[in-house]
Amino acid sequence: MPGFPYPQNTALASHLESLVRVNGGIPATIGVLNGVARVGLSPEEIIELTKLAGKPDTRKVSRRDLGYICGLGITGRKLNGGTTVAGTMVLAHLAGIKVFATGGLGGVHRGAENSMDISADLTELGRTPVAIISSGCKSFLDIPRTLEYLETQGVGVGTFADGREGKVDFPAFWTRDSGIASPAVIEDERTAAAIIASAILKLDSSVLLAAQFSLSLSSGLLLANPVPSRHSIPKTQMDVIMARAILDAEESGSTGTTGSDNTPFILARIRELTGGQTILANRALIEANVVRGTRVAYELSELEKNPVELADGTQPYPANRVVPATEEVAANQITETQAALSKFDRGKEPEADIFVAGSLAIDLSCDFNPNKEASATSPQPQTSNPARISQKIGGVGQNIATAIHYVNTRVQFCSAVGNDSAGSMAREMLTAKGLSASAIVQKPSARTAQYVAVNDAQKDLVIAMADMSIMEDCNLEIERVWKPRLDRCKPKWLVVDANWDPYSLQQWIKNGKDIGARVAFEPVSVAKSKRLFASTAIDNSRLGVLPDHGVSLATPNSLELASMHEAAREAGVFEGDNWWQIIDAMGLSSSGSRDKLVAITNSNLVDQGTPQQSIQLLPFIPTILTKLGDKGVLMTQLLQPGDDRLRSPAHSRHVLSRADPDHSTIGGVYMSLLPPAETVPATDVVSVNGVGDTFLGIIVAGLAKDRPRTLIDLIQIAQQGSVMTLKSKEAVSPQIRILRDLL
C-alpha cells in the first residue's frame, strides 16, 4: 500500500480485500515476494510483503523490472517489490484478470517536452488489455498532456458520473475537478462493464466508445473514479497548494533531471500544506476505487454469463467464449450469489415501521415424554428417549417479525434460506402467516437454517442444536439486496439478532444508524451474544457510546448479559476515555451503591452482578431489559435530561443516580425490577421456545407507535404476550393479537 507505513499498510490491504468480498468479488492482491511474482497473495504473504516496505531489498516493480527481479530470484537473490500500475497490469493480464483497482495513475510530468519524463503506466495502458479503476493522476502532473498521450496510445478514457449530470471533469486525484473535461462519461458500473465486454454504448449525446475486448483491441481502458465528495479538496485550494509545493521544490534544490526526482518532496510538502487532508483523501479514494472496481467486475461477470441481445438480435459478447481457468473459477464463485438473487421475489415491497434482520429456520421441538410409570423427568444421554416431536417455522428473527405482525404493526422481514425443500417450506409457511417473503433470499449452495430443541418433561430446555451457518456468509446480500430495501423503507426501528456473524452484525448496525433508525439487539444465546462486542475488534473500531451509540435497546437474559459484559471487557471497551466520560457523567455514588442496588432489585441479583453489568453496558446500549424468567424483568435505562421520572416522587426509588443538570446528554440512571405478569405452573407450559422473541417483538411494536406508551407499560404488556407463547405450541402465540389495542 504505497504511502502508508507498516502496520497501517497491512491493515489497509486486509480492509480492501474485505471490501472486495463484501461487494461480490474475489480479491487478488498482486506483488513480488521472495523473487516470485504473485497474483492473489495470501494473508500471511500480505503481512510479510507489507512489513518489508521501505527495506533495501524491496523495490518498486514496473514492466521493465519484472524480468530482472524474478531472474535474480532464480539465482537465489530473493528480492521483493510492490508493483506499479504498469507492473500490475502485466501480471493481471497474464492471470486473466480484466479489472484492476488502484489509487492513482502515473502521467506526463510537467516539462516533459524537454525531459521526456512520461510514466510507463501510460504506455502499458496502450498495449495491455486491462481496465484500470483509478482516481486519475496527481494534480502536479500535466493532466492535459497525460490525456493527449493516452489518446495517442489508443487508450479509452472515461470518468464515472458519480451522481453528476452532463459533462464532468477528469479527476485530479485529491480533488474531483481538474478543469479538464473527461473524454467520456460513464453512468454506472453496468455501463462500464459493457464497455469492457463488447457493446457499443452511447455515453452521452456526442460520444460513442467502442468496447475493447470483443473487438480484440490490445489497449487497455482507464475508468476514472473521483474521490468521494466529502474528502475532495477544492480545486481552487489545491491549485494554490500545488503551485506553492512546486515552487518550494525548486527553491530547495529538490528538483532533479526527471519528474520522479522531485515527487517525494512535492508529496510531503502537499501533505504538510493541507494539514494531512491528503492522507484522508488517499484512503478514501482507494477504498472507493476498490468498491467501484469490484462492482464493475461483478457486472462484467454477469454479462459474460448472461449476454444481452442488441437491437438486431446479435449478442455483443459470445456466450460460448472460452474463459481462462483462473477467470472461470472467479466468475463462477461471484455469479453463484447472483443466481441466488435471481430467485429473489421482486414484488411490491411492504411499507414498514420496523425492519427485522435475522434468522429464519425450521424448528424441531423434541419434548421428553416418559412412560407414566417412569420416574425420570429428563431424557437420558447416549440412548434413545420417548418424545413428542413437532415441526414448525422458527428462527429468532422470524419469531420477532411474527410477534410484531400479530400486534398489527407494519414490519418487513429479511433473511436467507437454502435452495432446498426446507427453504421452500419456510417461505410458504411465512407467507401463510401473512408476512411477506419478498426479502427472503434463496442461496443455492447453502442449507436452510434448522434448530432442534430437546426439552425435559416440564418443557424446559435441556439442550439445543442449531445449524445457522447460512447466516454467517451474507455480506453480499446485505449490501446489494437488503441495504437498498432498508434505505427505501426508512423504518423507525431496525431489529437484528445475533445469528449474523460479527462483521455482518456490524454492517447492520451501521446501516441502521446511517438512516436514523433505532436499533434493537436480540442476543440469541450465551455464545452468540458476544458477537456484538466481537465485531468491534474487526477493524479496531469501537461500538459507539452515547450519543453516538449504534444500539438503542437489548433484551438479554441474565446469562447472555454476563456473556456480553465479558466480551466487552475482553475487547477493552471499558478502558476507553469515551466510556469513562459517560460513566462519570451518570453521577453514581462511590459509596453505598450496593445497598441501593439491593433495595431496587434484590441481594441475589446483586451478588450475581446483574445490575452492575447492565450499568456498565449502558454507555453502549442505553436501554437494557434483562429477562429473568419467573423472576420478571430488570429494566436498566439511561434517562435523558428533563425526563419526568427524574422529578416524580413515584419514581424516586428507582432513580439510581442523577447527572449534572447541565449535562447535554444524560439525566440519570433508572432501574426497576418488574415482576412477571403471571407465574405459570409447569403443567401449563407447552414450550419455552419463542418466549423471549415474543417479548422483544411486542416491545418494539409498541415503541414504533407515533405516541408510544411508557416503557414500563410496554414491558408489562409484553410479559403478558410471553405467557401466551409459553402456553402455546406455536413459537409465537397467535393469541397475542388481543394485545394490539393495548399498545
N, C-alpha and C positions, 0 to 999 in steps of 0.2 A: 504494500500500500504506500506508494510514493507520497512523501510529505507528512507522513505520520510515523513517529518513532515507536520503537518497541517499548511496552507491550500494546500500545494503542493500535498499532497496525495489525496485530494478531486479533484483537477483539473486533476491529472493524471488518477484517476479512471474514471472520466467523459470522458476524452480523449480516454481511452482504450475502453470504451463502444462504442464510436463513430467509432473507428476503426473496431470493430466487425460488426456494422451495414453497414459501407461502403463496407465491403468485403462480404456481403450477409448473415450474421448471426444474431442471436438474443442473446444479451448479458445476462448473468445470474451471476452477482456478488454474491459471497457466503460469509456469515459471521454469527455471532451470535449477535443479538441485543435484549436487554431487556430480556435476558434469553430464547430467541426463536431462534432456528437455521433456517436461511432463505436462500433460493435459489432463486436468482433474486431480489436483493434489488432495491427498487425504488430510484430515485434521492435524495429524501428527506432523506431516510434511509441511503444512502451512505454518505451524508453530516453529519448526526448525528453520524454514526459509526466512520468516519474518524476524526471527532472533538475529539472523546474520546480516540484516540490513545495515549498511554503512561500513561493514568489515572489508579489509583489503581484498579478500577473495570473492567478494560479492560485486558483480558487475551490472551495468545497465546493458541489456542484450537486445540489439536490433537485428535485422536480417543479416547484415554483414558479419555479425559476431557469432551467429549460431554455429556455423561450421567450425570456427576456431575454438569456442568454449567446449563444444561437445567432442571435438577431436582431442583436446587436451584430456578430457575425461577418459577417453580410451587408453591414453598413455599412463593414466594413474593420477594426473593432477586434476583433482575434482573441484572445479570452481562452481560458484553459484551465481544466480542472476535473476533479477526481475526483468521481465520482457517489456520493451517499449510497445507502442501501438503497432509498429511495423513488425516486430518480432512476434507479438501475439497473433497478428493476422496470419502470418506464415504457418504457425503451429495449429491455429484453429482450423485453417483450411485443410491442412493435412489430416486432421481428425474428423473432417466432415461437418464442422460447426459453421453455421451461416451467420449467426448473430452474436455480436461481441459488444459488451457494455464496458465503458471506461469513464474516466473523469474528463480529461481534456485531450486535445489533439495537438501535435506539433504543427508548425506552419512556416510561412515565409517570414524570416526575421527582417526587421527594419534595416535598410541599407543593403538588402540582398542583391540589388542591381550591381553593386560593386563586389560584395563578398561571396555571392552565390550561395549564401547560407540558407538552404531550404531543407526542412525536416524530411528524413527518409519515410516518415509516416505518409506523406503525400504521394510519393512515388509508389509506395506499396499499395495504396488505395487504387492506383491506376493499373495494377497488374494482378491483384488478388481478389477474387470474388467473395468477399465477406462484408456484411453490413455492420457498420460501427454506429453505436449509440453513444454520443458524447455531448458535452456542453460547449461545443465549438472549440476555438483555440484561445489562449490567454490574450488579454487586451493589449499587452505591449508588443504583440506581433503585428505584422502588416496584414490585416484581415482582407482588404480588397485584393491584394496580390495573392493571398492564400487561395481565395475563391477563383481567381483567374487561373492559377496554376492547376487547381483541381479540374477546372473545365478543360484545360489543355490535355490533362491526363485522362479525360473521358469519364470522370467520376460524377455520378449523380448526387446532388446535394439537395436536401430538403430540411425544413425545420417544423417541428410539431407546433400546431397552433396553441395548444395548452390553454384552451378557453378563450383565445383571442379570435377576432374576426378580421377578414381581409388579409392584406399583406402583413407580414411580420418580419422583424429583423433577424438576421443570423446572429445567434447569441455570442457574447464575448466572455465566456466562462463565468466570472463572478457577477456579471450583470446580464440581464435578459436582452438588453438593447445594445447594439453596436453602431447604429446609424447606417448600416449597410443592409439592404433588403435581401432576404433569403431568396435563392433561385426558385424555390418551390415551397409550398405549404402543405403539411401533412396533417390531416384532420384527427386521425386516431391510430391506434395500434393495428387495427384490421387493415386500414388503408396502407400502412407501412408494410405489413406482411404481404399484401397483394402486389405491391411494387417489387418486393424482393422475389416473390414467387413467379408471377407470369403475366398478369393482366396489364392492359393499357388503361391507366386510371387518370381521370381528369381531376387535377388537384385544385385548380381554380379556373376562372373564366378564360385564362390565357395560356396556361402551362399544361402540357402533357408530358409525363415522364415515363419512359419505357421501362418496364420491369426487366431486371437484369438477367436472371439465371435461366429462364426458359429460352431466352434469345442466345444463350451460351456466350454472353459477354464476359470478358476476363477481368473487367474492372470491378471495383467494389462500390459500395454506397456509403455516404455519410449522412446519417439521420441525426440532426442536431436537436437536443432536448434542453430547453432553457432551465437555468437554475430556478428552483421554486421561488415564487414571488416574495415570500416573507424573508428569504435570505439573500435576495438580489440587492447588490449595491447600486444605487442610482448612477446612470451613465455620466451625468454631469460631475458627480463627486469622483467617480472612477477616473475620468479624463484628467482631472486636476492632480489626483494622486499619481497617476501613471506618468504624467509629464514631470512631476517632482522626482519620482523614483529614477527615471531615466537621466534627468539632469544630475542628480546626486551620484549616479553611477559614473557619469562622465567626469565629474569633478573629483571623485575619489580615485580615479585611475583604475577602476574595476573593469572598464570595458577592454575587451581584447579584440583579436582579429576576427572572431566569429561571434554570432549572437549568443551561442550557448555559453561563452566565457562569462558574460555579464548576467546571465539569467539568475544564478543563485543570489547575487547581490540585489537585483531588482525585486525578486520574490520576497526576500527578507525585508527589504525596505517597504514594500507594499503592505506586508503583514503588519509592520510597525506603524505605518501611517494610518491604516484602517482600524487600529486598536484591536487587532485579532479577528476582525469581521471575516477576513478571507478564510480563516481556519474553519469557522462555522459554515461558510458558504461551500468550501471544499467538501465537507462531509455531507451536507445536504444535497449537493448536486450529484455526487457519486451514488448516493442512495437512490435518488430519483431516477438516475440513468439505469441502474440495475433493475429497478422495478419496471421501468418502461421497456427496457430490453427484453426482460423475461416475458412480458405480456406480448411483445411483438413476436418472440419465438413461439409462444403458445399459439397465437393466431396463425402463424406460418405453418405450424404442425397441423392445425385444423384444415387449412387449405390443401395441404398435401394429402390428408386422409379423405377429405370431402370436397373435391374440386367443384367449383361453381361453373355453370354454363354461361357463356356470353350470349348476346342477343342473337347471334347467328347459329346458336346451338353447339358451338365448339367448346371444348374445355381448355382454359388457358394454361392449366397445369396438368400434365399427363397423369392419369390415375394409375397407370402401370409403370411409372418411373421407378427405376432401381435406386434404392436408398442405401448409402453406405451403412455397414453393420453398426457402427457406433451411433450413427444418427437414428437408425431404425429403433434401437433399444430405447433411446431417449424419447423419440416420438411416441412409441407405444406406451411408455410409462406416463407421459404427460397427458396423452389423449384418453387414457383409461378413466381419469376423473371426469373429463368432458363427456365421455359416453354415459357416465352416471348422471351428469347434469341434464343430458338429453331426455332422461326419463323424469325429470323434474316437472311436476304439474304446474304449468304456467297460467293457470286460470286466474280469475279475479282475486286479488289479494284482499283478505278481510280487513276492515278497519279494526283498530285495536288500541286500547288504553294500556294494555300490558303485553309485553313480548317475552315469551318464555323460551329459553335456550337450554335444553337438557336432554336427558336420555329417554328413549322410547324402547321398551323391551317387552318380551313375552315373559310373564311371571308364572312360575310353578310353585304352588304352595303345598308342602307335604306336612300334614298335621298328624302327629303321632296318635294312633287310635288303638290302644291296648285292649285286649280282651277284658271282659268285665271282672273276671276272677284275678287278673294280673294286678300286682301292687305298684309296678313301675309307672312313673309319670313322665319319664323322658326316654327317648329312643336309646338303644344300646349301640355303642360303637362296634365296628368291624363285623357287623351281621345285618341281615335284613330286618326291617321292623314293619308291623302293620300300620297303615296310614290311610288317610283320605287325601287324595291328590287332586288339586284343581288347577286349571289353566285360565289365565286372563291376561288382558293387556295391562302393562305396567310401565315402569321406568319413572324415576323421580320427577323429571321434567313433565312427562305426560300426566302424572298424578296431579301435579300443581296446576297445570293448564286445565285439567278436567274440573278441579275444585273451583277455579276462577270462572269457568264456563257455567257450572251449575248454579252459581250465585249471581248469574246474569250480568257479568262484566265482560266487555269485549276483550278477547285475547287472541294472539297469534302464537302458534307453537312451531318451533323448528327443531328438527332432529335428523338423524340418519338411520337408515335400515339397510340390510343387505339385499341383494337381488335373489332372494330365496323365498321359500314358502312362508317362513316365519315373518319376513318383511312384508309380504303381500297381505298376510293375515292382520298384521299390526296396523297397516294403513286402512284396511277395510273396517276394523274394529274402531279405529279412531274416528272415521267418518260416520259410523253408526251412532257414535255418541253426540254427533252434531258439531264436532271440531273439524276444521279444515285440514286436509292433508297436503295443501299446496306447497308448504315449506318443508316437506319430508323428502329428503334426497335418498334415492336408492343407489348404493355403491356396489358395483358388480363383483368386486374382489373381496368384499368384507362379509362378516357374519352378523346377522341381526342380533342385537343385544338380548341376553337372556339372564334371568335372575331366578335362582332356586332357593327357597327358604324351607328349612326344616324346623318345625315348631314342636314344642312338647304338648302334653295333653291339655295344658291350660292356654294353649295357643301363643305362648311366649317363645321368642326366637331362641333356638339352640345354636344353629349355625346356618350361614347362608353362603352360597357360591354365586358369583356374578361374572359374566363374560361381557364386559363393556368396552372391549378393545376397539370397537368401531368408533367410539367417541374420542379416541386418542390420536386420530390421524385425519383431522377435518380442517386443517389450516386453510386449504384452498377453498373449501366450501364457505368458510366464514367470510373470507374476503370477497369472493366472486359471486356468491349467492345470497347469503343471509345478511351481510352488512348492507348491501343496497336495499334490501327489504326493510331492515331496521331504520335506515336513513329516511326512507319514504314514509314509513309508519309513524315515526317520531312519537313513541309511546311515553306515557308518564313514568312507567316503571319497566325495567328490564330485570327478569329473574334468571339467574344462572345456577346450575347445580355443579357439584364438584366432580362429576363424572368426566368432564373435559380434562385433558392433560394441562399441566401448569401453563404452558405457552398459550394454548387456546383460551384458557380461563383469563389470562392477562389480556388477550385480544378482545374478548367480550367486554370486560370491564372498561377498557379504553374506548371501545366503540360506543358503549352506553354513555359514558362520561362526555364524549365528543358531541353527542346530540342533546345533552342536557337531561337525560333520563336518570332517575334514581335507580340504583342497582341493589337488588336483594340477593343474598347468597345463601344457598342451602348446602350445608357441609356433607351430606350423604352418609358418611361413615367416619370412623376414627382415623383410618389410614388416609382417606381422600380429603378429609378436612384440612390437612396440612398443605394442600396444593395452593391455597390462597396465598400463603406466605412463601411457599417454594417458588412461585412464579416471580417473586421479587428478585431472586438470585440469577435469573436468566441473563439479564444484561446489566447486572449490578445496579439496577434501579431500585426504588423502594415504593411499596404501596403507599399512596399519598395519605397524608394526615390532614385532619380538618384545618382549613375549609377546602383543601384540595383533595379530599378523600375520594376514592373510587367506589367504595361500597357503603351504602347507607343503612342497611339492615341485614342481620344474620340471625338464623334460628338454629343454633346447635343444641344438642343435648349436652349433659354435663361432661361426658367423656369426650365428645367432639370439641367442646370448648377447651378442655385441658390439652387436647392434641393441637389445636390451633395456637394456643398460648405457647406450647413447647416449640412449635415450628417457628413462631415469630421470634422467640428468644434465640433459637439456633441460627436464624437468619440475621441476627444482630440488630433488628429494628428497634429494640428497646434502648439501644445505645446512641441513637441519632439525636441531634440537637432539636430537630423539629418535634420529635416525640416528647422530649423533656419539656419543651416550651408549653405544650398542651397540658401535660400532666401538672406542671407547676401552676398553670392558669386555672386549673379546676378548683384550687383553694382547699384541697384536702387537708385535714388536720394531721399533724405529725404525731399526735398522741391521742390515745383513746379511740382510735379508729375501729379496733376490734369490737369494743363494746357497742359502738353504734351499728356496725355491720350485723352483729348478733341480734340487736334489738329490731333491726329491719327484716332480717331473714331468720336464721336460727344457727345454733352453735355447730351443728353437723355440717351445714353448708360452708360455714366459715372455716372449719377445720379441714374440709376438703379443698379449700381455696377457690371455690367457685365465684363468689362475689369479687374477690381480689383479681382473679384472672380476667373477668369481664371488664373491670375498671381499667386495667392496663391495656386492653384492646380497644377501648373507646376512641382514642385519637384516630384510629384507622376505620372503625365501624361505630358511628355514634349511637346506634340503637342495637342492642343485643338482647334477644329473647331466648333465654336458656330453658329448654324443655326438661322438666324434672319428673315426667311420668305422673304417678299418682300423688306426687308432692306439689304439682302445679307448675307455674312458670315464673322464672326470675326475670324481671324486666329491669334492665340497666340502660340508662339513657343520658346523653349529654343534652342539657337544656340550652336553648338559645337565650340570649339576653332579652328580657321583657316577658319571658314565659310566665303565664298567670300562676303556675304552680309554685313559683319562687316566692309569691306573696300570699298564697292561700293557706289559711290555718288548717284546712282539711288535708293538705298535702305536706305539711311541715315535717312530719316524722319521716317522710320518705325522701326529703331533700338531704342528701348525704353531705353536700358541700355547696357553697356559693362562691362564684368567681368575683373578681373585682368588678364593680358596677360599670366601669369604663371600658371593660374588655369588649371588643367588637364582635367576637365570635361565640364566646362561651358565657352562659349564665350560671351554670352549676351542674351537679350530678344528681340524678334522680334514680332511686332504686326501690322496687316493690316486689314482694313475693306474693303472687296471686294464687289462691287456692284452685284446685281443679273444679271444673263445672260439676263433676259427678264422680263418685268412687264406684267403679264398675266391678261387680263380682266376677270372679274368674269364670264362673259358669256362663256368664253372658258375653264373654269375649269370643268373638269369631276369628278375628285376625288383627294383628298389630301392624301389618304392612300398610303403608299409606297414611298412617295416622298423623305423622309429622308433616307430610306433604299437604294433607288437607288443611292443617293448621296454617301453614305459610300461605297457601292459596287464598284462604279467606281473609287473612290479614292484609295481603297486598291488594286484593279486590276492594277491601274497604278503604285503604289508603289512596286508591286511584280515583275515588269519587271526587266530584267537584267540591263538596263540602263534607270531608270525612269526619267520622265520629272520633272521639278521643282514642288514643292507642289502648288504654285500659279497657274501654268498651269493646274494642275490636278483639282484644285478646280473649275476653270472656265469651264473645260470640264464636270465635274460632275454636275455643275449647269445647263448646257445645258440638260443633261440627266434628271435632276429633272423636268425641264419644260416639257419635253416629257411625263414623267409619270403623271404630273399634268393634261395634256390634254388627258390622256388615260383612258379607262375604266378598264385596267389591273392594278394590284398592281405595276408591273414594266413594263414599255412600251417596247414592242419588238423593237420599233424604235431605241432604244439606240444602236442597233447593228452597226449603221452607225458611231458611235464614236470610234469603235475599232481601226481604223487606226490612230486616233489622239493620242492614248496612246503610 
